[in-house]
Amino acid sequence: MKLQQLSAKLLLFCLFSFSLALFGQSAPSSKPASVPAIDPKKAALIEELFRITKPETLIEQALGQYKAAFSQAATQGFNQEVRKFDDPAKYQADFSRLQERVFNLLNQRLNWQKIKPQYMQAYSDTFSTDELSGMLAFYRSPAGQAYINKTPGLMAKFGAIGQQQMAGTGPEIQKMMNDFMADLKKRSDASHANAPAKK
C-alpha cells in the first residue's frame, strides 16, 4: 500500500479517536472568543482565586492524562490497522510525527493564557461577588489549602480508576461493532433478496 494511503488511514483514525474523546463536539474557532468586560471587583476576586487555586495546573494534568490515554488507544489502533497489510514498525516514525502534530494542536487550543479570559467570564457569569469572596475565604483556610494541594493527586487517582475500569474493553467493543456490522449486512442482504425484481 502506498504511503499516501497509509497516512490517510492514520489521519482518519486519529481524528476519529480525537472526536470521540471530545464527545463529538465540533472544533472551536482558532480565533480568541470575544469576552465581555467583567466588573473590576469581580475580576480582582477571580484573579485571586486563580492565583491560589492554579487552574492551569489541573488543565496541564488533565491534558497529560488525555495524551497518555490517546497515545495508548491510537497506537493499538494503528498497529491493528497496519498489520492488515504491512509491518507497523516500518511506519512508526510517521505515526510518531502525526501524534506529535495532534499533541501540538491540543497544546495550542488548551493554552492557559488563551483560554483564561473565557474561564474568567465563566466564573463571572456563574458566581456572585459574595460567592467569590466566600470561595476565597475557604481556599485561604487550612481545609481549602489542603483541598488545593491534594486535588492533583486525587485527580490522578480518579484517572487511574477510569483507566482500570476501561482496560480490556477494546476487544469487547470491537466484537460488538463486528456483530453489529454483520447484522446490518445480513438484514441488507435479506432486504435486497426479498425486493421485487425491477421491470
C-alpha positions, 0 to 999 in steps of 0.5 A: 500500500502506498504511503499516501494511503497509509497516512490517510488511514492514520489521519482518519483514525486519529481524528476519529479517536480525537472526536470521540474523546471530545464527545463529538463536539465540533472544533472551536474557532482558532480565533480568541472568543470575544469576552465581555468586560467583567466588573473590576471587583469581580475580576480582582476576586477571580484573579485571586482565586486563580492565583491560589487555586492554579487552574492551569495546573489541573488543565496541564494534568488533565491534558497529560492524562488525555495524551497518555490515554490517546497515545495508548488507544491510537497506537493499538489502533494503528498497529491493528490497522497496519498489520492488515497489510504491512509491518507497523514498525516500518511506519512508526516514525510517521505515526510518531510525527502525526501524534506529535502534530495532534499533541501540538494542536491540543497544546495550542487550543488548551493554552492557559493564557488563551483560554483564561479570559473565557474561564474568567467570564465563566466564573463571572457569569456563574458566581456572585461577588459574595460567592467569590469572596466566600470561595476565597475565604475557604481556599485561604483556610487550612481545609481549602489549602489542603483541598488545593494541594491534594486535588492533583493527586486525587485527580490522578487517582480518579484517572487511574480508576477510569483507566482500570475500569476501561482496560480490556474493553477494546476487544469487547467493543470491537466484537460488538461493532463486528456483530453489529456490522454483520447484522446490518449486512445480513438484514441488507442482504435479506432486504435486497433478496426479498425486493421485487425484481425491477421491470 
